[in-house]
Amino acid sequence: MNFKLCAGCKNSFDCPPFSANVSDVEVCHCVPVDPLLQARALTPQTAETDAIRFLVGTQSLRYDNQIHIIDFDDENNIINKNVLLHQVGEIWHISASPADKGVLATCYNKTSDSKVVTCAAVWRMPKELESGSHESPDDSSSNAQTLELLCHLDNTAHGNMACVMWEPMGDGKRLISLADNNILLWDLQESSAKAVLSSSTALEGKGQLKFTSGRWSPHHNCTQIATASDTTVRGWDTRSMRSKEPLQDSIIATYEEHEDSVYAVEWSSADPWLFASLSYDGRLVINRVPRALKYHILL
């Protein structure tokens, strides 16, 4: 399915006017993932550094869930989409291998013993879709292909999975998952067909503490991760699995193109100044860092 886009959000589909300053936002494109599906899971195809490509995971109780492969042709202002079926459940988080274009991980809901639990698994997409497509069919959902299951991340003893993070500069064999208040470090073996838990630690404190999200830093030899729980952000050393002082941040720019809650923001692996955000209504917005800030950093 192709979406023809132009600056100022003059798209081929209905889209409300943006409150963002167009002079500050060089790219501002909306992509409706599917009119019947909601979504909150988003990741760049990390191992792809030549093309701008994102993966979006849907969240539906009524329909088979899907992973949408979104290609953005920056030169011609065109977005193309291919669809993969994810029939095991609603996708709450998605992440892509930094070393293999075709490998990804998802956190998803399933029912076990009359309880809803959130699990995690590693998958491989069909070979022909690893590098995307600029000639996707008009009805890509009806021609959806299936994912190959490589392995599960067994969280039976650790609680519900919140997210999976790949070692950023690694060979795609090490990843970390957050399950309730636990940090779990995994080694993938046998061509990613088996996941072995190599280390773990728990967040301690008053109340029912749970991790909501996290990121693995590509700097400092990939020895640090950041986690979010409630209103607190913590830094962790992967060598000792100990927490560091809470991190601080500051607002550089605010983007207000979405009408529903934003659940994911990811940077492009091919363009360091371009990022995508995903709201629960299934709208994907692609933006660029403000030009003034870009030049300030470069110059």
N, C-alpha and C positions, 0 to 999 in steps of 0.2 A: 504494500500500500504506500503510495507516494503522497506527501504533503508538500505543496508548493508554498513557500514562505517569502516574505519580504520585510524590510525594516519597518518599524512602527506598528508591528502586529497586524498588517493588512493581509490576513490569512484567507485561505479558501474555505474556512469554517468560521462559525460565529465565535467571537472572543471579546470580552468586555475591554473597554479602554484601560490602559495602564496608568497608574499614578506616578510611575517612575519617570525621571527626567530623561528623555530620549537622548539628549546630548551627552549624558554621562554613561548611558547603557548602549554599547555599540551593537549588541545582538540581543534581541528580545523575541523569542519564538516560542509559541505554545504548541504542544502536541497532545491531542486527546488519545490516551492509550487505547481505550475501548469504552463505548457508551454504556455497556452493561457491567463493567468491572471497575472496582476501586483499586487503588494502589498506594503503597507507602515504601516499597523497597526499590532502591536505585543503586547502581554501581557503574563506574566506567569499565570497559573491557581493558583491564590494566596492562596486559601483555601486548596490546595493540598500540603502537606509538606512531604509526603513520596515518591512521584514519581516526576521525572523531566518532567514537561509538560508545553507547551506553546500553546497559541492560536494566529493564524494569520488570519487577515482579508484582503480579496482581493479587488481590485479596477478595475472594468471593466465597460465600457459603452455598450459593445456588448453582454456580457454573464451574466447569473445570478451570482451574487457575492456569495462568500462562506466564511465560517469560518473553518479553518483547525486546528484540534486538533493534535498537534505534541507530541508524547511520545518518550523520549530518554532513552534507556536502557543502562546505563553507564557500566554495567558489561560485556555485550555482544556486545557493540558498534553497536547497531541496533536502527534505528528510525522507528516508526510506525505512520500512519496517518489515521484519520477519518475526514469526511467532513460533515458540516452542511450548509444548504442553507440559504442565507441572501438576499432575493429577493427584499427588499425595496430600495436598492441602493448601490452605492460605499461606502466602509467602510474607513473612514478617521482616526478613532481612535477606540480602543477597550480596555476595562479594565474589570477585573474580581473581583467579590465580595470576600472580605477577610474572609467571614464567611460561604458561601454556594458555594460548588464546581460547582453547576449547573447554577449559576446566573452570568450574564455578562451584560455590557453596551456597546453600539456602538454609534458612531457619523457617520452619513451617509448623502449623498446627495439625494435630491428629487426635482422634479419640481413642483412649486406652482405658479399659475397665471403667467405662462410663465417665471418665475424666478427660478433659481437653489438656493435652500436653504439647509443649513446643519442642520440636526435635531439630536436628541439623544433619545434613548429608552433603556429600561431595558428588558432583555430576559432571558428565561430559556431553557437550552438544554435538550434533552431527558434523562431520568433517567439512562438508560443503558450506556450513554457516559460520565457521570460525573466523573467516575474513569478511563477513558481511556480504551484502548484495546491493547493487544499485538498480536492480531490475526485479524488485519484489512484486508479487502478484497483487491485483487490485483488492482481492479479499484474502489477505494473508492469514486470517484466523481460520478459515475453512481449509487451508492447506498446511496447518500446523504440524510440525514434526515432534518427536518425543526425545526426551533426555535419557542418557544411559547412566544408571546408578553405579558409582564407583565404590562408595563406602558410606556407612553411617558413623557419626560421632556419638558414641554411646554416653548418654547423659542420665542414665537410670538412677545413679546414686548422687547426682549433683543438682537436679532441678531443671527448670525450663530454660532453654537456650534463648539468649537475647540477640547475639550476633556472633559472626565468625570473622576473624581478621587473619589475613595471610602475612607472612614475613615479607615486608615490602621489597627488599633487595635480594631475596633468596631464590632458590631453585624450585619453589612451589611445593616443597616437602614439609614445611613447618607452618603451623597455624595455631591461633589462639581462639578459644570460644569463651564467651561469658554465659554462665548458667546460674540464675538466681544471684547468690553472693559469691560465686566461685569463678576463679580464673583458671582455665584448663589449657595447657600447652600440649599440642599433638604433633606427632611425627607420622607422615604418610609413607607407607612402605608398599612394596610389590606393585609399582606403577599406580600408586594412589588407590589401590584396591583394599587397603587395610590401614586403619588409623590406630596408632598406639599412644596412649596417654603417658607422657614422659615427665610432667611436672604439674603441680597445682598449688593454689593458695586460696584462702577465703578472706572476704571482707568482714571484719568484726566490728561490732558496735551495738548500740541500743536499738531496739525495734527490729522490724523485718527489712533488713537492708537488701536491695536488689540492684544489680547493674542494669542500665537501660541501653547503653551503647558504649563503643570504644573505638580507638584508632591506634594502629601500630606505627610509630614514627620511623621514617626511612633514614633518619640521621643517627649519628653516634653508634654506628655499627648495628643498628636495629636492636638496641638493648632497652628501649623504653616504649611503653604504651601509655595511653591516656584513657581513663574510664570515666563514665558519668553515672551517678546514682543519685536520684532525687535532684537536689540543687547543687551537688558537689562534684567537681572534677578532680580526679586524682592522677598522679603520675606513678608508674610502677617500673621497677628495674627487672627485666626478664631473667637476669642472671641470678638474682637472689629472691625474686618474686616478692619484694618488699615495696611498700607504698612510700612515695615521696611527698613533698609539700603540695597542696592544691595549686593548680595552675591558675594564672590570671590572663584575661584577654581584654581586648578593647574593640569597639565597633569602628570599622573602616567605612562601610557603606551599608545601607538598608535597601532591600528590594521588596516591593509590595505588589507583585503581579498576581499572586495567588488569591483565590477567594475562600479556599478551604485550608485546613491545617496542613502545614508542611512537615513531612516526616523524613525526608532524606535530601541531602545536598552532597554532590560529588564533583570532583575536578576531572576534567578530561585528561587522559594520559597522553594525548597527542598535542594539545595546545594548553600550555600552563596558565593562560589568561582566560580560559573559558571553563564555565562550570554549569551544571544542570541541577535543577531542584524539582522535587516531585511532591505534589499535594494529594490528599486522600481522595479527592474527586477524580484522580487519574490524569491530572494535567501536568505535563512536563514542560518546564520553562528553561530555556537556554540563555545564559547571559555572559557578558564579559566583565572583567575587572575594569573599573573606570579608567579612562585613558590617562587622566592626570596622575593617578596613583601608579599606573604602569610605568610612565616616564620617570616618575620620582624614584622608583625602585631601580630602574635601568640606568639612570643618569646620575 
